[in-house]
Amino acid sequence: MATAREPASVSRHDRLDRNPTPGPRNSLWQWPDAKHPLRVALNYVVVVLARICPSLRAKNWLLRRLGVTVGAGAAWGLESTPDVFWPELVTVGEDAVVGYDATLLCHEFLQDEYRTGEVVVGDRAMVGAGAVVLPGVTIGEDAQVAANSLVVEDVPDGETVAGVPAEPLDR
């Protein structure tokens, strides 16, 4: 279902949509212009319900209502969080695991702009507990992200990464 979109030589930064936010303050002050506040509020309520829901079927159903692409057999651990602003940019493949308290971010609010980008977790991939995946990142099929890692680059199929920032583990 979910596979890497481009060669590994393409940086996640090249896949991000950049939206300038002119003004005297940082881009986070402009968030209501980026996404309607009622949509963000609804997304937030549904994501909170999904985070605490013990049923994987119900959790997947709730996240699909927000536009998250959830493959058959995907499992979201308790407290795991898809992006609240742009959940429609998240894809989690078949039989993939998003661990306890892991976060899949599809946006970055910076000083003069905000950026958005898809996050793809491939089929049978695993994102460990407490890991954070940044926008524009693809985690390949059968790849593994260790707990508490920060994923700033694509993870190739079958690779295991760990750390801050996440790097391939030597075997």
Secondary structure, DSSP 4 states (H G I P E B T S, - for coil): -----S-TTS-GGGG-EEEE--SSS-GGGGHHHHS-HHHHHHHHHHHHHHHH---HHHHHHHHHHTT-EE-TT-EE-TT-EE-SS-GGGEEE-TT-EE-TT-EE--EEE-SSEEEE--EEE-TT-EE-TT-EE-TT-EE-TT-EE-TT-EE-S-B-TT-EEETTTTEEPP-
